[in-house]
C-alpha cells in the first residue's frame, strides 16, 4: 500500500502512533482544506 500525504505533514516523524492506529482501524477522516465542514473518509485497507 502506498499512501501519499507528503503535502500535509511528516506523519512518521510526528504522528507515528496515530498513523498505526488509523491503519489498524482501516480508515482515516480527512477534512477538505477549503471547507473544514466537509470530511472525507479514506480507506486504508489493502486492495
Backbone as XML, in Angstrom:
<?xml version="1.0"?>
<chain id="A" units="angstrom">
  <residue number="1" name="UNK">
    <atom name="N" x="0.839" y="-1.151" z="0.000"/>
    <atom name="CA" x="0.000" y="0.000" z="0.000"/>
    <atom name="C" x="0.897" y="1.231" z="0.000"/>
  </residue>
  <residue number="2" name="UNK">
    <atom name="N" x="0.556" y="2.213" z="-0.817"/>
    <atom name="CA" x="1.271" y="3.479" z="-0.860"/>
    <atom name="C" x="0.299" y="4.575" z="-0.443"/>
  </residue>
  <residue number="3" name="UNK">
    <atom name="N" x="0.709" y="5.373" z="0.531"/>
    <atom name="CA" x="-0.114" y="6.486" z="0.995"/>
    <atom name="C" x="0.672" y="7.761" z="0.754"/>
  </residue>
  <residue number="4" name="UNK">
    <atom name="N" x="0.141" y="8.624" z="-0.079"/>
    <atom name="CA" x="0.806" y="9.893" z="-0.371"/>
    <atom name="C" x="0.193" y="10.977" z="0.494"/>
  </residue>
  <residue number="5" name="UNK">
    <atom name="N" x="0.954" y="11.448" z="1.468"/>
    <atom name="CA" x="0.482" y="12.509" z="2.358"/>
    <atom name="C" x="1.574" y="13.540" z="2.591"/>
  </residue>
  <residue number="6" name="UNK">
    <atom name="N" x="2.525" y="13.596" z="1.693"/>
    <atom name="CA" x="3.691" y="14.451" z="1.904"/>
    <atom name="C" x="3.366" y="15.935" z="1.912"/>
  </residue>
  <residue number="7" name="UNK">
    <atom name="N" x="2.286" y="16.332" z="1.307"/>
    <atom name="CA" x="1.935" y="17.751" z="1.279"/>
    <atom name="C" x="1.337" y="18.209" z="2.600"/>
  </residue>
  <residue number="8" name="UNK">
    <atom name="N" x="0.939" y="17.289" z="3.410"/>
    <atom name="CA" x="0.254" y="17.650" z="4.652"/>
    <atom name="C" x="1.182" y="17.746" z="5.852"/>
  </residue>
  <residue number="9" name="UNK">
    <atom name="N" x="1.983" y="16.734" z="6.088"/>
    <atom name="CA" x="2.847" y="16.730" z="7.273"/>
    <atom name="C" x="3.828" y="15.568" z="7.185"/>
  </residue>
  <residue number="10" name="UNK">
    <atom name="N" x="4.743" y="15.510" z="8.120"/>
    <atom name="CA" x="5.677" y="14.399" z="8.218"/>
    <atom name="C" x="5.076" y="13.381" z="9.188"/>
  </residue>
  <residue number="11" name="UNK">
    <atom name="N" x="4.220" y="12.508" z="8.692"/>
    <atom name="CA" x="3.477" y="11.579" z="9.535"/>
    <atom name="C" x="4.397" y="10.658" z="10.343"/>
  </residue>
  <residue number="12" name="UNK">
    <atom name="N" x="5.395" y="10.012" z="9.741"/>
    <atom name="CA" x="6.237" y="9.115" z="10.551"/>
    <atom name="C" x="6.971" y="9.824" z="11.691"/>
  </residue>
  <residue number="13" name="UNK">
    <atom name="N" x="7.403" y="11.045" z="11.463"/>
    <atom name="CA" x="8.185" y="11.752" z="12.491"/>
    <atom name="C" x="7.317" y="12.279" z="13.628"/>
  </residue>
  <residue number="14" name="UNK">
    <atom name="N" x="6.124" y="12.753" z="13.313"/>
    <atom name="CA" x="5.320" y="13.446" z="14.323"/>
    <atom name="C" x="4.049" y="12.721" z="14.751"/>
  </residue>
  <residue number="15" name="UNK">
    <atom name="N" x="3.540" y="11.811" z="13.914"/>
    <atom name="CA" x="2.249" y="11.184" z="14.199"/>
    <atom name="C" x="2.286" y="9.668" z="13.997"/>
  </residue>
  <residue number="16" name="UNK">
    <atom name="N" x="3.384" y="9.028" z="14.346"/>
    <atom name="CA" x="3.534" y="7.590" z="14.097"/>
    <atom name="C" x="2.465" y="6.768" z="14.804"/>
  </residue>
  <residue number="17" name="UNK">
    <atom name="N" x="2.208" y="7.019" z="16.077"/>
    <atom name="CA" x="1.218" y="6.239" z="16.817"/>
    <atom name="C" x="-0.185" y="6.457" z="16.249"/>
  </residue>
  <residue number="18" name="UNK">
    <atom name="N" x="-0.510" y="7.690" z="15.914"/>
    <atom name="CA" x="-1.810" y="7.992" z="15.292"/>
    <atom name="C" x="-1.955" y="7.205" z="13.989"/>
  </residue>
  <residue number="19" name="UNK">
    <atom name="N" x="-0.889" y="7.206" z="13.167"/>
    <atom name="CA" x="-0.927" y="6.521" z="11.887"/>
    <atom name="C" x="-1.122" y="5.022" z="12.061"/>
  </residue>
  <residue number="20" name="UNK">
    <atom name="N" x="-0.416" y="4.422" z="12.992"/>
    <atom name="CA" x="-0.575" y="2.988" z="13.263"/>
    <atom name="C" x="-2.016" y="2.684" z="13.672"/>
  </residue>
  <residue number="21" name="UNK">
    <atom name="N" x="-2.580" y="3.515" z="14.531"/>
    <atom name="CA" x="-3.982" y="3.326" z="14.951"/>
    <atom name="C" x="-4.942" y="3.445" z="13.780"/>
  </residue>
  <residue number="22" name="UNK">
    <atom name="N" x="-4.692" y="4.378" z="12.875"/>
    <atom name="CA" x="-5.568" y="4.564" z="11.713"/>
    <atom name="C" x="-5.471" y="3.372" z="10.771"/>
  </residue>
  <residue number="23" name="UNK">
    <atom name="N" x="-4.254" y="2.857" z="10.559"/>
    <atom name="CA" x="-4.093" y="1.685" z="9.691"/>
    <atom name="C" x="-4.823" y="0.497" z="10.299"/>
  </residue>
  <residue number="24" name="UNK">
    <atom name="N" x="-4.723" y="0.307" z="11.592"/>
    <atom name="CA" x="-5.440" y="-0.782" z="12.259"/>
    <atom name="C" x="-6.949" y="-0.608" z="12.148"/>
  </residue>
  <residue number="25" name="UNK">
    <atom name="N" x="-7.415" y="0.642" z="12.220"/>
    <atom name="CA" x="-8.852" y="0.913" z="12.083"/>
    <atom name="C" x="-9.310" y="0.733" z="10.640"/>
  </residue>
  <residue number="26" name="UNK">
    <atom name="N" x="-8.405" y="0.893" z="9.680"/>
    <atom name="CA" x="-8.737" y="0.688" z="8.276"/>
    <atom name="C" x="-9.230" y="1.932" z="7.549"/>
  </residue>
  <residue number="27" name="UNK">
    <atom name="N" x="-9.212" y="3.076" z="8.199"/>
    <atom name="CA" x="-9.654" y="4.310" z="7.542"/>
    <atom name="C" x="-9.120" y="5.513" z="8.300"/>
  </residue>
  <residue number="28" name="UNK">
    <atom name="N" x="-9.202" y="6.661" z="7.653"/>
    <atom name="CA" x="-8.947" y="7.927" z="8.327"/>
    <atom name="C" x="-9.914" y="8.965" z="7.763"/>
  </residue>
  <residue number="29" name="UNK">
    <atom name="N" x="-10.176" y="9.986" z="8.537"/>
    <atom name="CA" x="-11.048" y="11.082" z="8.122"/>
    <atom name="C" x="-10.177" y="12.257" z="7.714"/>
  </residue>
  <residue number="30" name="UNK">
    <atom name="N" x="-10.457" y="12.820" z="6.539"/>
    <atom name="CA" x="-9.640" y="13.906" z="6.005"/>
    <atom name="C" x="-10.532" y="15.107" z="5.729"/>
  </residue>
  <residue number="31" name="UNK">
    <atom name="N" x="-10.278" y="16.229" z="6.418"/>
    <atom name="CA" x="-11.072" y="17.427" z="6.149"/>
    <atom name="C" x="-10.646" y="18.100" z="4.840"/>
  </residue>
  <residue number="32" name="UNK">
    <atom name="N" x="-11.595" y="18.684" z="4.157"/>
    <atom name="CA" x="-11.314" y="19.465" z="2.967"/>
    <atom name="C" x="-10.627" y="20.758" z="3.423"/>
  </residue>
  <residue number="33" name="UNK">
    <atom name="N" x="-9.444" y="21.106" z="2.888"/>
    <atom name="CA" x="-8.748" y="22.297" z="3.366"/>
    <atom name="C" x="-9.484" y="23.603" z="3.062"/>
  </residue>
  <residue number="34" name="UNK">
    <atom name="N" x="-10.421" y="23.578" z="2.123"/>
    <atom name="CA" x="-11.157" y="24.790" z="1.762"/>
    <atom name="C" x="-12.520" y="24.866" z="2.442"/>
  </residue>
  <residue number="35" name="UNK">
    <atom name="N" x="-13.003" y="23.733" z="2.933"/>
    <atom name="CA" x="-14.291" y="23.679" z="3.629"/>
    <atom name="C" x="-14.144" y="22.672" z="4.763"/>
  </residue>
  <residue number="36" name="UNK">
    <atom name="N" x="-13.774" y="23.143" z="5.946"/>
    <atom name="CA" x="-13.480" y="22.260" z="7.079"/>
    <atom name="C" x="-14.690" y="21.438" z="7.523"/>
  </residue>
  <residue number="37" name="UNK">
    <atom name="N" x="-15.873" y="21.830" z="7.106"/>
    <atom name="CA" x="-17.076" y="21.074" z="7.468"/>
    <atom name="C" x="-17.228" y="19.818" z="6.618"/>
  </residue>
  <residue number="38" name="UNK">
    <atom name="N" x="-16.583" y="19.777" z="5.465"/>
    <atom name="CA" x="-16.658" y="18.627" z="4.562"/>
    <atom name="C" x="-15.519" y="17.665" z="4.903"/>
  </residue>
  <residue number="39" name="UNK">
    <atom name="N" x="-15.880" y="16.484" z="5.348"/>
    <atom name="CA" x="-14.890" y="15.488" z="5.763"/>
    <atom name="C" x="-15.068" y="14.233" z="4.927"/>
  </residue>
  <residue number="40" name="UNK">
    <atom name="N" x="-13.975" y="13.770" z="4.352"/>
    <atom name="CA" x="-13.992" y="12.551" z="3.548"/>
    <atom name="C" x="-13.389" y="11.408" z="4.346"/>
  </residue>
  <residue number="41" name="UNK">
    <atom name="N" x="-13.946" y="10.237" z="4.172"/>
    <atom name="CA" x="-13.415" y="9.040" z="4.817"/>
    <atom name="C" x="-12.575" y="8.287" z="3.785"/>
  </residue>
  <residue number="42" name="UNK">
    <atom name="N" x="-11.302" y="8.091" z="4.100"/>
    <atom name="CA" x="-10.364" y="7.450" z="3.188"/>
    <atom name="C" x="-10.021" y="6.063" z="3.712"/>
  </residue>
  <residue number="43" name="UNK">
    <atom name="N" x="-10.237" y="5.062" z="2.883"/>
    <atom name="CA" x="-9.931" y="3.692" z="3.266"/>
    <atom name="C" x="-8.431" y="3.463" z="3.280"/>
  </residue>
  <residue number="44" name="UNK">
    <atom name="N" x="-7.946" y="2.792" z="4.303"/>
    <atom name="CA" x="-6.545" y="2.388" z="4.383"/>
    <atom name="C" x="-6.401" y="0.873" z="4.306"/>
  </residue>
  <residue number="45" name="UNK">
    <atom name="N" x="-7.442" y="0.218" z="3.834"/>
    <atom name="CA" x="-7.408" y="-1.234" z="3.677"/>
    <atom name="C" x="-6.639" y="-1.620" z="2.421"/>
  </residue>
  <residue number="46" name="UNK">
    <atom name="N" x="-5.856" y="-2.686" z="2.494"/>
    <atom name="CA" x="-5.150" y="-3.129" z="1.284"/>
    <atom name="C" x="-6.143" y="-3.631" z="0.244"/>
  </residue>
  <residue number="47" name="UNK">
    <atom name="N" x="-5.805" y="-3.393" z="-1.005"/>
    <atom name="CA" x="-6.702" y="-3.838" z="-2.078"/>
    <atom name="C" x="-6.139" y="-5.008" z="-2.824"/>
  </residue>
</chain>
